[in-house]
């Protein structure tokens, strides 16, 4: 048994290759290589590749030169591909995977060594989880190229701050998980900066959300063609058995199809889940855990009503929390308090990825591994208007710690079908309740919202946190269920 450790690969498609299997001979799929991590029990790992049509392929799993498992299959006639599903294997290693192709009396053998079994996580998104790739125009079965094969972590392949090689969020998330699990964790980074969610979505999911058939004109930092990155960078991985996915994206949809993000993001999750489940012969869980980072802060100079707070809300399918009925088995890392005014990469790229990864790993431990722990900040479970006292009382689902008294709460005050947002100062608070002063509204009080701005607070200085976990309360917006007479029914946008 090797000492617990984890390895990773950066998975990047660089060229369009429509008929990848036509002249490759006998080989493994491009991401199957030395030092890889395969998904451990209870799932079975998928091993696949290409060969001569009709040939027999025997896949053998070896440990200390002893064969402990064999699987036999044949190369499909039309696709020239072959695939086997290994029996579930406990975490650990190293193992050798050997594939032998038999054509008549001729045998051809492939080997990969130092293979570990553990949990495999795919990390994807845009520049905050970035790697550089090129475009493709159709769904590829295999990756056209892998930029960095499975590797042990070193200072060189972890990158030097220029969006080169391994994603910091991905790496740190895996390290936190490994420290908890104490068995191998495999990480695959497949991301590209400046890209909208439409580039990562299949045509099926875009159609389901009614995404208009026009292309963005102002997204120049990354490929924006619909489904281009799904085709080249996600679909080629779908035969792999995964434990889960983490995702960091949304900035590029701030001004593009923003109002559809509450559909396109849940649809992407559902479509990826279905595709990986089918591609892995049912070995990847149908509702595998999917974690994501809620957008941080950005010095845009825009008004409080710009796209960032709306994208944050849409990232939760407009629930404000996850998991929720539209996004089951998901988890979220709130990052709005991790702002970085002096980031050399621009404030849209805050450097504290360690806290982001830590908060993500808490969600993974709760949702993916079933630990009983606090993994999200407090949200109000009851909102009550005390009109006679000019107060709005919020009761939270868990303890709160009021760290500051900033004017971060706002109320929607309506009159004659016109609404405006007004500050609502915090008046009093206790362990799980908070009272807002709403006397500034002399008309109909319709809604309340929290942290509804691009830059809600300074670094780790938002007003509300969970006291023991120090997780920030996420932003929210909510209607008042008992408004005073004269409710006009229109909420300020």
C-alpha positions as CSV (number, residue, x, y, z in Angstrom):
1,X,0.0,0.0,0.0
2,X,1.5,3.3,-1.0
3,X,1.4,6.3,1.3
4,X,-1.7,8.3,0.7
5,X,-1.2,10.9,-2.0
6,X,-3.0,12.3,-5.0
7,X,-2.0,13.0,-8.6
8,X,-3.6,15.0,-11.3
9,X,-3.8,15.8,-15.0
10,X,-4.6,18.8,-17.0
11,X,-6.9,17.8,-19.8
12,X,-6.8,20.2,-22.8
13,X,-8.1,19.7,-26.3
14,X,-6.0,21.7,-28.8
15,X,-7.1,20.5,-32.3
16,X,-10.2,19.5,-34.1
17,X,-9.9,15.8,-35.0
18,X,-13.2,14.5,-36.5
19,X,-12.1,10.9,-37.0
20,X,-9.8,10.4,-34.1
21,X,-9.9,6.6,-34.3
22,X,-9.3,6.1,-38.0
23,X,-5.6,5.6,-38.0
24,X,-4.5,5.3,-34.4
25,X,-4.0,1.6,-34.3
26,X,-4.2,0.0,-30.8
27,X,-4.1,2.5,-27.9
28,X,-5.7,3.7,-24.7
29,X,-7.9,6.7,-24.6
30,X,-5.7,9.8,-24.5
31,X,-6.2,10.5,-20.7
32,X,-5.3,7.0,-19.6
33,X,-1.6,7.1,-18.7
34,X,0.9,6.4,-16.0
35,X,0.2,7.8,-12.5
36,X,-3.5,8.2,-13.2
37,X,-6.2,7.9,-10.5
38,X,-9.2,5.6,-11.3
39,X,-12.5,5.8,-9.4
40,X,-12.5,3.5,-6.4
41,X,-15.4,1.3,-5.1
42,X,-18.3,1.1,-5.0
43,X,-18.2,2.2,-8.7
44,X,-16.2,0.4,-11.3
45,X,-13.6,2.3,-13.3
46,X,-13.9,2.4,-17.1
47,X,-10.9,1.5,-19.3
48,X,-11.2,2.1,-23.0
49,X,-9.4,2.9,-26.2
50,X,-9.1,2.1,-29.9
51,X,-8.0,-0.9,-31.9
52,X,-8.5,-3.0,-35.0
53,X,-12.1,-3.6,-35.8
54,X,-13.3,-7.0,-34.5
55,X,-10.1,-7.8,-32.6
56,X,-10.3,-9.2,-29.1
57,X,-9.0,-7.1,-26.2
58,X,-8.1,-8.4,-22.8
59,X,-7.6,-5.9,-20.0
60,X,-5.7,-7.1,-16.9
61,X,-5.3,-5.3,-13.6
62,X,-2.0,-6.3,-11.9
63,X,-0.5,-5.8,-8.4
64,X,3.1,-6.7,-7.7
65,X,3.2,-8.5,-11.1
66,X,0.2,-10.6,-10.1
67,X,-2.9,-10.5,-12.2
68,X,-5.9,-9.8,-9.9
69,X,-8.6,-9.1,-12.5
70,X,-9.2,-9.8,-16.2
71,X,-11.9,-8.4,-18.5
72,X,-12.3,-9.4,-22.2
73,X,-14.1,-7.4,-24.9
74,X,-13.9,-6.8,-28.6
75,X,-13.3,-3.8,-30.8
76,X,-16.5,-2.3,-32.2
77,X,-16.8,-2.5,-36.0
78,X,-17.8,1.1,-36.7
79,X,-16.1,3.1,-34.0
80,X,-12.9,1.1,-33.7
81,X,-13.3,1.5,-29.9
82,X,-13.3,-0.9,-27.1
83,X,-14.3,-0.6,-23.4
84,X,-14.4,-2.6,-20.2
85,X,-15.7,-1.8,-16.7
86,X,-13.4,-3.0,-13.9
87,X,-14.8,-4.6,-10.8
88,X,-14.9,-2.2,-7.9
89,X,-11.5,-1.7,-6.3
90,X,-10.6,-0.4,-2.8
91,X,-8.6,2.8,-2.5
92,X,-4.8,2.5,-2.8
93,X,-2.2,1.2,-5.2
94,X,0.0,1.2,-7.2
95,X,-1.4,-1.1,-9.9
96,X,-0.5,-1.8,-13.5
97,X,-3.2,-1.8,-16.2
98,X,-2.4,-4.0,-19.2
99,X,-4.4,-4.2,-22.4
100,X,-3.7,-6.9,-25.0
101,X,-5.2,-6.9,-28.5
102,X,-5.3,-10.2,-30.4
103,X,-5.7,-10.2,-34.1
104,X,-5.3,-13.7,-35.5
105,X,-2.0,-14.9,-34.1
106,X,-0.7,-11.5,-33.4
107,X,-0.7,-9.9,-30.0
108,X,-0.2,-6.2,-29.2
109,X,0.3,-5.1,-25.5
110,X,-0.2,-1.7,-23.8
111,X,0.7,-0.9,-20.2
112,X,0.3,2.0,-17.8
113,X,2.0,1.8,-14.4
114,X,1.6,3.4,-11.0
115,X,-2.2,3.6,-11.2
116,X,-4.0,4.5,-8.0
117,X,-7.6,4.0,-7.0
118,X,-9.4,6.9,-5.2
119,X,-11.9,9.6,-5.9
120,X,-11.8,11.4,-9.3
121,X,-13.1,15.0,-9.5
122,X,-13.4,17.1,-12.7
123,X,-12.8,20.8,-12.3
124,X,-14.2,23.1,-15.0
125,X,-15.2,26.7,-15.7
126,X,-13.7,29.9,-16.8
127,X,-10.7,32.0,-15.8
128,X,-10.9,31.5,-12.1
129,X,-10.5,27.8,-12.9
130,X,-8.5,28.4,-16.1
131,X,-6.4,26.5,-18.6
132,X,-5.7,27.5,-22.3
133,X,-7.1,25.4,-25.1
134,X,-8.3,25.7,-28.7
135,X,-11.6,25.2,-30.4
136,X,-13.5,22.2,-31.9
137,X,-16.8,22.2,-33.9
138,X,-18.4,18.8,-33.0
139,X,-18.6,16.3,-30.1
140,X,-15.3,14.5,-30.0
141,X,-15.1,11.0,-28.7
142,X,-11.5,11.4,-27.4
143,X,-9.4,14.4,-26.5
144,X,-7.4,15.7,-29.4
145,X,-4.5,16.4,-27.1
146,X,-3.6,16.4,-23.4
147,X,-1.5,19.3,-22.3
148,X,-0.2,17.7,-19.2
149,X,-0.7,14.0,-18.5
150,X,-1.3,12.5,-15.1
151,X,1.4,13.9,-12.8
152,X,2.5,14.1,-9.3
153,X,2.2,17.7,-8.0
154,X,5.4,19.7,-8.3
155,X,6.2,23.4,-8.2
156,X,6.5,23.4,-12.0
157,X,3.2,21.8,-12.9
158,X,1.3,23.7,-10.3
159,X,2.0,26.9,-12.2
160,X,3.6,30.2,-11.5
161,X,0.7,32.6,-11.4
162,X,0.1,33.1,-15.1
163,X,-3.0,30.8,-15.5
164,X,-0.5,28.1,-16.5
165,X,-1.1,24.4,-15.7
166,X,-2.9,23.3,-12.6
167,X,-5.9,25.3,-11.3
168,X,-5.4,26.6,-7.8
169,X,-9.0,26.0,-6.8
170,X,-8.9,22.4,-8.2
171,X,-5.5,21.6,-6.5
172,X,-6.4,23.1,-3.2
173,X,-9.8,21.4,-3.2
174,X,-8.2,18.1,-3.8
175,X,-5.6,18.7,-1.1
176,X,-8.3,19.5,1.5
177,X,-10.2,16.4,0.5
178,X,-7.1,14.2,0.7
179,X,-6.3,15.5,4.2
180,X,-9.8,14.3,5.2
181,X,-10.1,11.1,3.2
182,X,-6.6,9.9,3.5
183,X,-6.7,8.1,0.2
184,X,-5.8,9.2,-3.4
185,X,-7.7,12.0,-5.1
186,X,-7.5,12.4,-8.8
187,X,-8.0,15.9,-10.3
188,X,-8.7,16.8,-13.9
189,X,-8.7,20.5,-14.9
190,X,-10.6,21.4,-18.0
191,X,-11.3,25.1,-18.2
192,X,-10.9,28.2,-20.3
193,X,-11.0,31.9,-19.3
194,X,-13.5,34.4,-20.6
195,X,-16.1,31.7,-21.6
196,X,-19.9,31.8,-21.2
197,X,-21.8,28.8,-20.0
198,X,-23.2,28.3,-23.5
199,X,-19.8,27.2,-24.7
200,X,-19.8,24.4,-22.0
201,X,-23.4,23.3,-22.7
202,X,-24.6,20.7,-25.2
203,X,-27.1,21.7,-27.8
204,X,-29.7,19.7,-25.9
205,X,-29.5,21.7,-22.8
206,X,-29.4,25.0,-24.6
207,X,-32.5,24.1,-26.6
208,X,-34.2,23.1,-23.3
209,X,-33.7,26.6,-22.0
210,X,-34.7,28.4,-25.2
211,X,-31.3,30.0,-25.7
212,X,-31.5,32.4,-28.7
213,X,-29.6,31.3,-31.8
214,X,-27.3,34.2,-32.0
215,X,-23.7,34.5,-31.0
216,X,-22.1,36.9,-28.5
217,X,-20.1,39.7,-30.0
218,X,-18.3,41.2,-27.0
219,X,-16.7,38.0,-25.5
220,X,-13.2,38.2,-27.0
221,X,-11.0,36.6,-24.3
222,X,-12.2,33.0,-24.8
223,X,-14.2,30.9,-27.3
224,X,-17.9,31.7,-27.0
225,X,-19.4,29.6,-29.8
226,X,-22.2,27.5,-28.5
227,X,-21.2,24.0,-27.3
228,X,-17.6,24.4,-28.5
229,X,-16.0,23.5,-25.2
230,X,-18.6,20.9,-24.4
231,X,-17.6,19.2,-27.7
232,X,-13.9,19.4,-27.2
233,X,-13.2,19.4,-23.5
234,X,-16.1,17.7,-21.7
235,X,-17.7,15.1,-24.0
236,X,-14.4,13.3,-24.6
237,X,-14.2,12.6,-20.9
238,X,-17.7,11.2,-20.6
239,X,-16.6,7.5,-20.4
240,X,-14.6,8.2,-17.3
241,X,-16.0,7.1,-13.9
242,X,-16.1,10.3,-11.8
243,X,-16.9,11.0,-8.1
244,X,-18.0,14.5,-8.9
245,X,-17.4,17.9,-10.5
246,X,-16.6,21.4,-9.2
247,X,-17.3,24.5,-11.3
248,X,-16.3,28.1,-11.3
249,X,-17.9,30.2,-14.0
250,X,-20.5,33.0,-14.5
251,X,-18.6,36.2,-15.0
252,X,-18.9,36.0,-18.8
253,X,-22.7,35.7,-18.5
254,X,-23.0,39.0,-16.5
255,X,-24.1,40.8,-19.7
256,X,-24.9,37.8,-21.9
257,X,-28.0,35.7,-21.6
258,X,-28.0,36.6,-17.9
259,X,-31.7,36.1,-17.4
260,X,-31.4,32.6,-18.7
261,X,-28.7,31.5,-16.3
262,X,-31.2,30.2,-13.8
263,X,-32.1,27.7,-16.5
264,X,-28.8,27.1,-18.4
265,X,-26.8,26.3,-15.2
266,X,-29.2,23.7,-13.8
267,X,-29.6,22.3,-17.3
268,X,-25.8,22.0,-17.7
269,X,-25.6,20.1,-14.4
270,X,-28.5,17.7,-15.4
271,X,-27.0,17.1,-18.9
272,X,-23.5,16.5,-17.6
273,X,-24.9,14.0,-15.1
274,X,-26.9,12.1,-17.7
275,X,-24.0,12.1,-20.2
276,X,-21.3,10.9,-17.7
277,X,-23.7,8.3,-16.2
278,X,-24.4,6.8,-19.7
279,X,-20.9,7.1,-20.9
280,X,-19.5,5.2,-18.0
281,X,-22.0,2.4,-18.4
282,X,-23.8,3.5,-15.3
283,X,-20.6,3.6,-13.1
284,X,-20.7,7.4,-12.5
285,X,-23.6,8.1,-10.2
286,X,-26.7,9.5,-12.1
287,X,-26.8,12.4,-9.6
288,X,-23.1,12.7,-8.9
289,X,-22.2,15.6,-6.5
290,X,-21.7,18.9,-8.3
291,X,-20.1,21.8,-6.4
292,X,-19.6,25.4,-7.6
293,X,-18.3,28.8,-6.5
294,X,-20.7,31.6,-6.2
295,X,-19.2,34.7,-7.9
296,X,-16.9,36.8,-5.8
297,X,-16.7,40.6,-6.0
298,X,-15.7,42.9,-8.9
299,X,-14.7,46.6,-9.0
300,X,-16.7,47.4,-12.1
301,X,-17.8,50.9,-11.2
302,X,-21.4,49.8,-12.1
303,X,-24.5,50.5,-10.1
304,X,-25.7,48.0,-7.4
305,X,-28.2,46.6,-9.9
306,X,-25.7,45.3,-12.4
307,X,-25.2,41.6,-13.4
308,X,-23.1,40.2,-10.6
309,X,-25.7,39.9,-7.9
310,X,-28.3,38.6,-10.4
311,X,-25.8,35.9,-11.6
312,X,-25.1,34.9,-8.0
313,X,-28.8,34.5,-7.5
314,X,-29.3,32.6,-10.7
315,X,-26.4,30.3,-9.8
316,X,-28.8,28.8,-7.2
317,X,-31.8,28.6,-9.7
318,X,-33.2,31.6,-7.7
319,X,-33.5,29.8,-4.4
320,X,-30.5,31.4,-2.7
321,X,-29.2,28.1,-1.4
322,X,-28.3,24.6,-2.5
323,X,-29.2,21.8,-2.6
324,X,-32.7,22.8,-3.7
325,X,-35.5,21.1,-5.7
326,X,-34.0,22.2,-9.1
327,X,-30.4,21.5,-8.1
328,X,-30.3,18.3,-6.1
329,X,-27.0,17.0,-4.7
330,X,-25.2,20.2,-5.3
331,X,-23.0,22.4,-3.0
332,X,-21.8,26.0,-3.1
333,X,-18.9,28.1,-1.9
334,X,-19.9,31.7,-1.2
335,X,-17.1,34.0,-2.2
336,X,-18.5,37.5,-2.2
337,X,-16.4,38.3,0.9
338,X,-13.1,37.2,-0.7
339,X,-12.6,40.4,-2.8
340,X,-9.2,41.5,-3.9
341,X,-8.7,45.2,-4.8
342,X,-5.1,44.8,-5.6
343,X,-5.0,41.5,-7.5
344,X,-2.4,41.8,-10.3
345,X,-4.8,39.8,-12.5
346,X,-7.7,42.3,-11.9
347,X,-10.2,42.4,-9.1
348,X,-12.3,39.9,-11.1
349,X,-9.6,37.3,-10.2
350,X,-9.2,37.4,-6.4
351,X,-6.1,35.5,-5.2
352,X,-7.5,33.8,-2.1
353,X,-8.3,30.5,-3.8
354,X,-7.4,28.7,-0.6
355,X,-10.5,29.9,1.3
356,X,-12.6,29.2,-1.9
357,X,-11.3,25.6,-2.0
358,X,-11.8,25.2,1.8
359,X,-15.4,26.2,1.6
360,X,-15.9,24.0,-1.5
361,X,-14.4,21.0,0.3
362,X,-16.8,21.5,3.3
363,X,-19.7,21.2,0.8
364,X,-18.2,18.1,-0.7
365,X,-17.7,16.5,2.7
366,X,-21.4,17.1,3.5
367,X,-23.0,16.3,0.1
368,X,-20.6,13.8,-1.5
369,X,-19.4,12.0,1.6
370,X,-22.3,12.4,4.0
371,X,-20.5,14.1,6.9
372,X,-22.7,16.0,9.4
373,X,-21.1,19.4,9.3
374,X,-22.0,23.0,8.6
375,X,-21.2,23.8,5.0
376,X,-23.2,26.9,4.2
377,X,-23.9,30.2,5.9
378,X,-27.1,31.3,7.5
379,X,-30.2,32.2,5.5
380,X,-33.5,33.5,6.9
381,X,-36.2,30.9,7.3
382,X,-38.9,33.3,8.4
383,X,-39.4,37.0,7.5
384,X,-42.1,38.9,9.5
385,X,-43.2,42.5,9.0
386,X,-44.1,44.3,12.3
387,X,-45.8,47.3,10.8
388,X,-46.8,48.9,14.0
389,X,-43.2,49.0,15.1
390,X,-41.7,49.8,11.7
391,X,-39.5,46.7,11.9
392,X,-38.8,43.7,9.7
393,X,-37.9,40.7,11.8
394,X,-35.7,37.9,10.2
395,X,-35.4,34.6,11.9
396,X,-32.4,32.5,10.6
397,X,-32.1,28.8,10.2
398,X,-28.8,28.7,12.2
399,X,-26.9,31.0,14.6
400,X,-25.7,34.3,13.3
401,X,-22.8,36.5,14.2
402,X,-23.2,40.2,13.4
403,X,-19.8,41.4,12.5
404,X,-20.6,44.8,11.2
405,X,-23.6,47.1,10.9
406,X,-23.1,48.1,7.3
407,X,-26.2,49.2,5.3
408,X,-26.2,45.9,3.4
409,X,-29.9,45.2,3.8
410,X,-32.4,46.9,1.5
411,X,-36.2,47.0,1.2
412,X,-38.4,47.5,-1.8
413,X,-40.8,50.3,-1.2
414,X,-43.7,50.7,-3.7
415,X,-46.2,53.4,-4.4
416,X,-48.4,53.9,-7.5
417,X,-46.8,50.9,-9.2
418,X,-43.3,52.4,-8.8
419,X,-40.8,50.8,-6.6
420,X,-37.4,51.8,-5.2
421,X,-34.8,50.1,-3.0
422,X,-34.1,51.8,0.3
423,X,-31.5,51.0,3.0
424,X,-32.8,49.1,6.0
425,X,-30.4,49.5,8.9
426,X,-29.9,46.7,11.4
427,X,-31.7,47.7,14.6
428,X,-31.3,44.7,17.0
429,X,-30.2,41.1,16.9
430,X,-29.9,38.0,18.9
431,X,-28.5,34.5,18.4
432,X,-30.8,33.7,15.4
433,X,-32.9,36.8,14.8
434,X,-32.3,40.2,13.3
435,X,-34.5,43.2,13.2
436,X,-34.3,45.8,10.4
437,X,-35.6,49.4,10.7
438,X,-38.0,49.9,7.8
439,X,-39.5,53.2,8.9
440,X,-38.0,54.9,5.8
441,X,-40.7,53.2,3.7
442,X,-43.9,55.2,3.9
443,X,-45.7,53.2,1.3
444,X,-46.0,49.4,0.6
445,X,-43.0,47.3,1.7
446,X,-42.8,44.5,-0.8
447,X,-39.4,42.8,-0.6
448,X,-36.1,42.6,1.2
449,X,-32.6,41.7,0.0
450,X,-29.2,41.2,1.4
451,X,-25.8,41.9,-0.2
452,X,-27.4,42.7,-3.5
453,X,-24.4,44.5,-5.0
454,X,-21.3,43.7,-7.0
455,X,-19.0,44.5,-4.0
456,X,-21.0,43.8,-0.8
457,X,-18.1,44.1,1.7
458,X,-14.4,44.2,2.1
459,X,-12.2,41.1,2.5
460,X,-13.9,38.7,5.1
461,X,-15.8,41.7,6.6
462,X,-19.4,41.0,5.5
463,X,-21.9,41.8,8.3
464,X,-23.2,38.3,8.8
465,X,-21.4,35.0,9.4
466,X,-22.1,31.6,11.0
467,X,-20.2,31.9,14.3
468,X,-18.5,28.5,14.5
469,X,-17.8,27.8,10.8
470,X,-17.1,31.5,9.9
471,X,-19.1,30.9,6.7
472,X,-20.7,34.1,5.3
473,X,-24.4,34.5,5.0
474,X,-25.2,34.2,1.2
475,X,-27.0,37.0,-0.6
476,X,-30.7,36.7,-1.0
477,X,-33.9,38.5,-2.1
478,X,-37.4,37.7,-0.9
479,X,-40.9,38.9,-1.0
480,X,-42.6,40.0,2.2
481,X,-45.4,37.5,2.8
482,X,-47.5,39.9,5.0
483,X,-47.2,43.4,3.4
484,X,-49.2,46.3,4.7
485,X,-52.4,47.2,2.8
486,X,-51.9,48.7,-0.6
487,X,-49.4,46.0,-1.9
488,X,-48.7,46.9,-5.5
489,X,-47.2,43.6,-6.6
490,X,-44.2,45.0,-8.4
491,X,-40.7,44.5,-7.1
492,X,-37.8,46.9,-8.0
493,X,-35.2,45.4,-10.2
